[in-house]
Amino acid sequence: ARGAVDDKTSLEYLGKHVLAGHVTATTALQLSLEYCGKSSFSVRHNEAKYALLAEQVAVEAYNHFKDRWMTVLKNAEPDHTGQTIKQPRLGSFEVDLLWSDLSNTPVRTRLHSKLGARTFPNPLAMIAALAEVLNGQNAEVFDPPAANS
């Protein structure tokens, strides 16, 4: 599991920084959601499902992190100049936690990738696993159960 701790996109890497005191309750966090809002030729594609799931993730984040400085970004991730640069990809439902390490270097922790996993996330399980890591309780790999896709 050593490689996972060295992987800056992993929950283990985030957990290491939480346990070391580098990420605290006052650390600015951004939950970045990239989700498909485009029409598709597929009969199975349902844009409303993506928007509803994004709202469920946002609600779970607000419920779990009331005492933290966390912003939820829905298809609106700014670059270093403050301009919005993220255009959602067809079929995407990507969830990342954005934070900065001690040297103020931006870090992206991948919480879920529908493009990679080919499944939708379980919002409650995903956010609960993140809460455990941020509370210093668990830095294990989050292996999301498949939600209905």
Residue frames as a rotation matrix with the C-alpha (Angstrom) as fourth column:
ALA 1
0.566 0.824 0.000 0.00
0.824 -0.566 0.000 0.00
0.000 0.000 -1.000 0.00
ARG 2
-0.147 -0.723 -0.675 3.09
0.588 -0.613 0.528 2.23
-0.795 -0.319 0.515 -0.02
GLY 3
-0.803 -0.163 0.574 2.38
0.591 -0.341 0.731 3.31
0.077 0.926 0.370 -3.58
ALA 4
0.187 0.960 0.210 -1.08
0.827 -0.269 0.494 4.53
0.530 0.082 -0.844 -2.59
VAL 5
0.515 -0.046 -0.856 0.39
0.669 -0.603 0.434 6.84
-0.536 -0.796 -0.280 0.06
ASP 6
-0.547 -0.796 -0.259 2.76
0.377 -0.511 0.772 8.30
-0.747 0.325 0.580 -2.54
ASP 7
-0.508 0.477 0.717 -0.13
0.785 -0.086 0.613 8.76
0.354 0.875 -0.332 -5.01
LYS 8
-0.985 0.027 -0.171 -1.18
0.056 -0.886 -0.461 12.37
-0.164 -0.463 0.871 -4.44
THR 9
-0.508 0.856 -0.099 -4.67
-0.603 -0.271 0.750 11.63
0.615 0.441 0.654 -5.80
SER 10
-0.323 0.353 -0.878 -5.41
0.368 0.902 0.227 8.97
0.872 -0.249 -0.421 -3.17
LEU 11
0.717 0.608 0.340 -7.36
-0.172 -0.317 0.932 9.20
0.675 -0.728 -0.123 0.08
GLU 12
0.621 -0.563 -0.546 -4.32
0.780 0.516 0.354 7.65
0.082 -0.645 0.760 1.78
TYR 13
-0.420 -0.792 0.443 -2.21
0.739 -0.582 -0.340 10.65
0.527 0.185 0.829 0.79
LEU 14
0.021 0.541 0.841 -4.87
-0.243 -0.813 0.529 13.02
0.970 -0.216 0.115 2.15
GLY 15
0.879 0.368 -0.302 -5.12
0.142 0.404 0.904 10.91
0.455 -0.837 0.303 5.32
LYS 16
0.112 -0.937 -0.331 -1.35
0.956 0.193 -0.222 11.14
0.272 -0.292 0.917 5.82
HIS 17
-0.617 -0.326 0.717 -1.57
0.268 -0.943 -0.198 14.94
0.740 0.070 0.669 5.73
VAL 18
0.439 0.810 0.390 -4.56
-0.284 -0.286 0.915 14.94
0.852 -0.512 0.105 8.10
LEU 19
0.810 -0.136 -0.571 -2.73
0.524 0.605 0.599 12.76
0.264 -0.784 0.561 10.63
ALA 20
-0.250 -0.968 -0.019 0.38
0.925 -0.233 -0.299 14.96
0.285 -0.093 0.954 10.33
GLY 21
0.069 0.373 -0.925 -1.75
0.694 -0.684 -0.224 18.02
-0.716 -0.627 -0.306 11.12
HIS 22
-0.889 -0.454 -0.057 -1.26
0.254 -0.593 0.764 19.59
-0.381 0.664 0.643 7.68
VAL 23
-0.559 0.813 0.162 -4.98
-0.024 -0.211 0.977 19.41
0.829 0.542 0.137 6.83
THR 24
-0.930 0.224 -0.292 -7.19
0.303 0.015 -0.953 20.66
-0.209 -0.974 -0.082 9.64
ALA 25
-0.042 0.999 -0.023 -10.78
0.908 0.029 -0.418 21.78
-0.416 -0.038 -0.908 10.19
THR 26
0.417 0.181 -0.891 -9.75
0.032 -0.982 -0.184 25.26
-0.909 0.048 -0.415 9.00
THR 27
-0.721 -0.676 0.154 -8.09
0.130 0.086 0.988 24.12
-0.680 0.732 0.026 5.77
ALA 28
-0.030 0.694 -0.719 -9.92
-0.795 -0.452 -0.403 25.44
-0.605 0.560 0.566 2.72
LEU 29
-0.677 -0.085 0.731 -11.38
0.226 0.922 0.316 22.54
-0.701 0.379 -0.605 0.74
GLN 30
-0.238 0.631 -0.739 -13.21
-0.912 -0.407 -0.053 22.46
-0.334 0.661 0.672 -2.57
LEU 31
-0.272 0.269 0.924 -15.35
0.195 0.956 -0.221 19.54
-0.942 0.120 -0.313 -3.66
SER 32
-0.525 -0.029 -0.851 -15.22
-0.742 -0.473 0.474 19.60
-0.416 0.880 0.227 -7.45
LEU 33
-0.007 0.616 0.788 -18.03
0.220 0.769 -0.600 17.86
-0.976 0.168 -0.141 -9.34
GLU 34
-0.667 -0.096 -0.739 -17.75
-0.693 -0.285 0.663 17.37
-0.274 0.954 0.124 -13.07
TYR 35
-0.409 0.594 0.692 -20.91
0.264 0.803 -0.534 15.80
-0.874 -0.036 -0.485 -14.40
CYS 36
-0.881 0.061 0.470 -22.45
0.473 0.051 0.880 15.36
0.030 0.997 -0.073 -17.80
GLY 37
-0.239 0.837 -0.492 -25.19
0.077 -0.488 -0.869 17.78
-0.968 -0.246 0.052 -18.72
LYS 38
-0.637 -0.112 -0.763 -25.14
-0.703 -0.320 0.635 17.11
-0.316 0.941 0.125 -22.44
SER 39
0.573 0.819 0.001 -27.63
-0.686 0.480 -0.547 15.36
-0.449 0.313 0.837 -24.62
SER 40
-0.627 -0.733 0.265 -26.60
-0.479 0.630 0.611 12.05
-0.615 0.256 -0.746 -26.07
PHE 41
-0.308 0.481 -0.821 -27.79
-0.845 0.259 0.469 9.82
0.438 0.837 0.327 -28.85
SER 42
-0.916 -0.087 -0.392 -28.03
0.071 0.926 -0.371 6.99
0.395 -0.368 -0.842 -26.33
VAL 43
0.050 0.999 -0.002 -31.55
-0.050 0.004 0.999 6.04
0.997 -0.050 0.050 -25.30
ARG 44
0.338 0.037 -0.941 -30.26
0.815 0.489 0.312 5.16
0.471 -0.872 0.135 -21.81
HIS 45
-0.717 -0.695 0.047 -28.57
0.592 -0.643 -0.486 8.54
0.368 -0.321 0.873 -21.20
ASN 46
0.472 0.877 -0.087 -30.52
0.756 -0.352 0.552 10.64
0.454 -0.327 -0.829 -18.70
GLU 47
-0.327 -0.643 0.693 -29.14
0.234 -0.765 -0.599 14.16
0.915 -0.034 0.401 -18.06
ALA 48
0.396 0.583 0.710 -31.51
-0.555 -0.464 0.691 14.68
0.732 -0.667 0.139 -15.12
LYS 49
0.873 -0.113 -0.474 -29.95
0.375 0.778 0.504 11.71
0.312 -0.618 0.722 -13.30
TYR 50
-0.124 -0.991 0.046 -26.54
0.795 -0.127 -0.594 13.40
0.594 -0.037 0.803 -13.39
ALA 51
-0.339 0.060 0.939 -27.92
-0.248 -0.968 -0.028 16.69
0.907 -0.243 0.343 -12.01
LEU 52
0.725 0.665 0.181 -29.87
-0.393 0.184 0.901 14.88
0.566 -0.724 0.394 -9.27
LEU 53
0.637 -0.567 -0.523 -26.81
0.701 0.708 0.086 12.86
0.322 -0.421 0.848 -8.27
ALA 54
-0.395 -0.778 0.488 -24.69
0.470 -0.628 -0.620 16.04
0.789 -0.016 0.614 -8.17
GLU 55
0.050 0.509 0.859 -27.25
-0.573 -0.690 0.442 17.61
0.818 -0.514 0.257 -5.86
GLN 56
0.917 0.276 -0.288 -27.21
0.027 0.677 0.735 14.51
0.398 -0.682 0.613 -3.63
VAL 57
0.120 -0.954 -0.273 -23.40
0.859 0.238 -0.454 14.69
0.498 -0.180 0.848 -3.37
ALA 58
-0.458 -0.266 0.848 -23.61
-0.002 -0.954 -0.300 18.42
0.889 -0.139 0.436 -2.51
VAL 59
0.499 0.729 0.468 -26.25
-0.542 -0.159 0.825 17.79
0.676 -0.665 0.316 0.18
GLU 60
0.810 -0.259 -0.525 -24.19
0.491 0.789 0.369 14.98
0.319 -0.557 0.767 1.74
ALA 61
-0.252 -0.953 0.168 -21.10
0.705 -0.300 -0.642 17.22
0.662 -0.043 0.748 1.73
TYR 62
-0.255 0.220 0.942 -23.00
-0.401 -0.910 0.104 20.07
0.880 -0.351 0.320 3.40
ASN 63
0.781 0.624 0.037 -24.46
-0.324 0.354 0.877 17.65
0.534 -0.697 0.479 5.97
HIS 64
0.681 -0.564 -0.467 -21.10
0.685 0.716 0.134 16.06
0.259 -0.411 0.874 6.82
PHE 65
-0.324 -0.945 0.037 -18.91
0.913 -0.322 -0.252 19.18
0.250 -0.048 0.967 6.70
LYS 66
0.684 0.681 0.262 -20.96
0.562 -0.721 0.406 21.92
0.465 -0.130 -0.876 8.37
ASP 67
0.865 -0.373 -0.336 -17.99
0.126 -0.486 0.865 22.86
-0.485 -0.790 -0.374 10.56
ARG 68
-0.118 -0.935 0.335 -15.41
0.710 0.156 0.687 22.88
-0.695 0.319 0.645 7.75
TRP 69
0.036 0.005 -0.999 -14.46
-0.485 -0.874 -0.022 25.46
-0.874 0.486 -0.029 5.19
MET 70
-0.632 -0.176 0.754 -15.67
0.435 0.725 0.534 23.56
-0.641 0.666 -0.382 2.11
THR 71
-0.176 0.535 -0.827 -17.02
-0.743 -0.623 -0.245 24.88
-0.645 0.571 0.507 -1.17
VAL 72
-0.035 0.228 0.973 -18.86
0.466 0.865 -0.186 22.65
-0.884 0.447 -0.136 -3.65
LEU 73
-0.447 -0.188 -0.875 -18.07
-0.640 -0.616 0.460 23.43
-0.625 0.765 0.155 -7.29
LYS 74
0.204 0.581 0.788 -20.53
0.314 0.724 -0.615 22.03
-0.927 0.373 -0.035 -9.83
ASN 75
0.369 -0.137 0.919 -19.05
0.927 0.121 -0.354 22.06
-0.063 0.983 0.172 -13.33
ALA 76
0.878 -0.026 0.477 -17.25
0.057 -0.985 -0.160 25.26
0.475 0.168 -0.864 -12.40
GLU 77
0.564 -0.742 -0.362 -13.65
0.731 0.245 0.637 24.61
-0.384 -0.624 0.680 -11.44
PRO 78
0.960 -0.207 -0.190 -11.55
-0.258 -0.917 -0.306 27.80
-0.111 0.342 -0.933 -11.72
ASP 79
0.462 -0.887 -0.013 -7.97
0.669 0.358 -0.651 27.88
0.582 0.292 0.759 -12.96
HIS 80
-0.234 -0.666 -0.708 -5.19
0.962 -0.264 -0.069 29.93
-0.141 -0.698 0.703 -11.33
THR 81
-0.935 -0.089 0.345 -6.58
0.185 -0.949 0.257 33.14
0.304 0.304 0.903 -12.90
GLY 82
-0.680 0.732 -0.044 -10.08
-0.162 -0.208 -0.965 32.56
-0.715 -0.649 0.260 -11.53
GLN 83
-0.317 0.549 -0.773 -11.55
-0.947 -0.138 0.290 31.73
0.052 0.824 0.564 -14.93
THR 84
0.318 0.485 0.815 -13.82
-0.456 0.831 -0.317 28.70
-0.831 -0.271 0.486 -15.16
ILE 85
-0.379 -0.610 -0.696 -12.13
-0.911 0.112 0.398 26.15
-0.165 0.785 -0.598 -17.38
LYS 86
-0.838 -0.011 0.546 -13.82
-0.069 0.994 -0.087 22.81
-0.542 -0.111 -0.833 -16.80
GLN 87
-0.207 0.775 -0.597 -16.20
-0.965 -0.063 0.253 21.65
0.159 0.629 0.761 -19.51
PRO 88
0.034 0.241 0.970 -18.03
-0.583 0.793 -0.177 18.47
-0.812 -0.559 0.167 -18.49
ARG 89
-0.813 -0.372 -0.449 -17.31
-0.582 0.491 0.648 15.44
-0.021 0.788 -0.615 -20.63
LEU 90
0.106 0.887 -0.450 -20.06
-0.830 0.328 0.450 13.25
0.547 0.326 0.771 -22.01
GLY 91
0.525 0.226 -0.820 -20.86
0.086 0.945 0.315 10.48
0.847 -0.236 0.477 -19.52
SER 92
-0.529 -0.848 -0.023 -18.69
0.143 -0.062 -0.988 11.98
0.837 -0.526 0.155 -16.79
PHE 93
0.817 0.515 0.261 -19.37
-0.119 -0.292 0.949 12.05
0.565 -0.806 -0.177 -13.07
GLU 94
-0.068 -0.960 -0.272 -16.01
0.545 0.193 -0.816 12.91
0.836 -0.204 0.510 -11.54
VAL 95
0.930 0.337 0.145 -15.65
0.042 -0.489 0.871 13.90
0.365 -0.804 -0.469 -7.89
ASP 96
-0.038 -0.993 -0.114 -12.40
0.637 0.063 -0.768 15.42
0.770 -0.102 0.630 -6.60
LEU 97
0.828 0.122 -0.548 -11.38
0.522 -0.527 0.671 17.14
-0.206 -0.841 -0.500 -3.39
LEU 98
0.290 -0.719 0.632 -9.12
0.433 -0.490 -0.756 20.12
0.853 0.493 0.169 -4.03
TRP 99
0.956 -0.090 -0.279 -6.81
0.231 -0.354 0.906 21.34
-0.180 -0.931 -0.318 -1.26
SER 100
0.547 -0.823 0.153 -3.32
-0.394 -0.414 -0.820 22.75
0.738 0.389 -0.551 -0.76
ASP 101
0.492 -0.470 -0.733 -0.41
0.732 0.679 0.056 21.11
0.471 -0.564 0.678 1.00
LEU 102
0.482 -0.335 -0.810 2.03
0.681 -0.439 0.587 22.85
-0.551 -0.834 0.016 3.39
SER 103
-0.625 -0.775 -0.097 3.96
0.501 -0.493 0.711 24.42
-0.599 0.396 0.696 0.51
ASN 104
-0.076 0.745 -0.662 0.65
-0.339 -0.644 -0.686 25.76
-0.938 0.173 0.302 -0.87
THR 105
-0.911 -0.209 -0.355 0.84
-0.408 0.332 0.850 23.36
-0.060 0.920 -0.388 -3.81
PRO 106
0.048 0.997 -0.066 -2.63
-0.996 0.043 -0.079 22.43
-0.076 0.070 0.995 -5.10
VAL 107
-0.938 -0.248 0.244 -3.55
-0.254 0.967 0.005 18.78
-0.237 -0.057 -0.970 -4.55
ARG 108
-0.080 0.910 -0.407 -6.42
-0.944 0.062 0.324 16.86
0.320 0.410 0.854 -6.17
THR 109
-0.799 -0.066 0.597 -7.78
-0.350 0.859 -0.374 13.83
-0.488 -0.508 -0.709 -4.30
ARG 110
-0.590 0.578 -0.564 -9.90
-0.531 0.248 0.810 11.62
0.608 0.778 0.161 -6.55
LEU 111
-0.528 0.509 0.680 -13.05
-0.641 0.285 -0.712 10.44
-0.556 -0.812 0.175 -4.77
HIS 112
0.128 0.554 0.822 -14.82
0.303 0.768 -0.565 8.92
-0.944 0.321 -0.069 -7.77
SER 113
-0.613 -0.233 -0.755 -14.50
-0.641 -0.411 0.648 8.69
-0.462 0.881 0.102 -11.54
LYS 114
0.425 0.819 0.386 -17.45
-0.266 0.521 -0.811 7.37
-0.866 0.242 0.439 -13.51
LEU 115
0.630 -0.261 -0.731 -15.31
-0.764 -0.040 -0.644 7.51
0.139 0.964 -0.225 -16.63
GLY 116
-0.468 -0.880 -0.087 -12.85
-0.818 0.468 -0.334 5.18
0.334 -0.085 -0.939 -14.92
ALA 117
-0.784 0.161 0.600 -15.18
-0.339 0.698 -0.631 2.98
-0.520 -0.698 -0.492 -12.85
ARG 118
-0.823 0.526 -0.214 -18.09
-0.121 0.206 0.971 2.96
0.555 0.825 -0.106 -15.32
THR 119
-0.112 0.810 -0.576 -20.51
0.901 0.327 0.285 3.30
0.419 -0.487 -0.766 -12.38
PHE 120
0.307 0.288 0.907 -22.15
-0.144 -0.928 0.343 6.16
0.941 -0.236 -0.243 -10.56
PRO 121
-0.799 -0.601 0.036 -20.92
-0.103 0.077 -0.992 6.86
0.593 -0.796 -0.123 -7.02
ASN 122
0.210 0.760 -0.615 -22.88
0.812 0.214 0.543 6.19
0.544 -0.613 -0.572 -3.87
PRO 123
0.141 -0.201 0.969 -23.00
-0.085 -0.978 -0.190 9.78
0.986 -0.056 -0.155 -2.48
LEU 124
0.842 0.227 0.490 -23.54
-0.482 -0.092 0.871 8.82
0.243 -0.970 0.032 1.17
ALA 125
0.832 -0.554 0.012 -20.79
0.506 0.769 0.391 6.16
-0.226 -0.319 0.920 1.22
MET 126
0.208 -0.786 0.582 -18.33
0.747 -0.257 -0.614 8.36
0.632 0.562 0.534 -0.69
ILE 127
0.195 -0.090 0.977 -18.79
-0.311 -0.950 -0.026 11.43
0.930 -0.298 -0.213 1.53
ALA 128
0.952 0.141 0.272 -18.84
-0.303 0.287 0.909 9.31
0.050 -0.947 0.316 4.71
ALA 129
0.613 -0.790 0.006 -15.47
0.790 0.612 -0.047 7.77
0.034 0.034 0.999 3.69
LEU 130
-0.017 -0.590 0.807 -14.08
0.393 -0.746 -0.537 11.27
0.919 0.309 0.245 3.06
ALA 131
0.583 0.305 0.753 -15.37
-0.505 -0.590 0.630 12.42
0.636 -0.748 -0.190 6.46
GLU 132
0.958 -0.267 -0.104 -13.58
0.265 0.689 0.674 9.51
-0.108 -0.674 0.731 8.16
VAL 133
0.183 -0.945 0.270 -10.31
0.914 0.063 -0.400 10.47
0.362 0.320 0.876 6.49
LEU 134
-0.030 -0.170 0.985 -10.71
0.064 -0.984 -0.168 14.19
0.997 0.058 0.041 7.28
ASN 135
0.738 0.336 0.586 -11.50
-0.551 -0.201 0.810 13.33
0.390 -0.920 0.037 10.89
GLY 136
-0.219 -0.965 0.141 -8.31
-0.925 0.160 -0.344 11.23
0.310 -0.206 -0.928 11.09
GLN 137
0.282 0.449 0.848 -10.25
-0.747 0.658 -0.100 8.00
-0.603 -0.605 0.520 11.62
ASN 138
0.427 -0.017 0.904 -9.43
0.368 0.917 -0.156 6.06
-0.826 0.399 0.398 8.48
ALA 139
0.035 -0.459 -0.888 -7.05
-0.771 -0.577 0.268 6.43
-0.635 0.675 -0.374 5.58
GLU 140
-0.375 -0.098 0.922 -8.01
0.258 0.944 0.205 3.18
-0.890 0.315 -0.329 3.86
VAL 141
-1.000 0.023 -0.015 -8.89
-0.019 -0.158 0.987 2.94
0.021 0.987 0.159 0.21
PHE 142
-0.212 0.976 -0.040 -12.47
-0.470 -0.138 -0.872 3.88
-0.857 -0.166 0.488 -0.53
ASP 143
-0.998 -0.003 0.070 -13.85
0.056 0.570 0.820 1.24
-0.042 0.821 -0.569 -2.89
PRO 144
-0.534 0.844 -0.048 -17.31
-0.770 -0.509 -0.386 2.51
-0.350 -0.169 0.921 -3.71
PRO 145
-0.443 0.507 0.739 -20.12
0.393 0.851 -0.349 0.03
-0.806 0.136 -0.576 -4.11
ALA 146
-0.936 0.123 0.331 -21.70
0.295 -0.243 0.924 0.29
0.194 0.962 0.191 -7.52
ALA 147
-0.480 0.832 -0.278 -24.81
-0.265 -0.440 -0.858 2.43
-0.836 -0.338 0.432 -7.56
ASN 148
0.300 0.650 0.698 -27.57
0.605 0.436 -0.666 1.90
-0.737 0.623 -0.262 -10.07
SER 149
-0.650 -0.630 -0.426 -26.17
0.049 -0.593 0.804 3.08
-0.759 0.501 0.416 -13.39
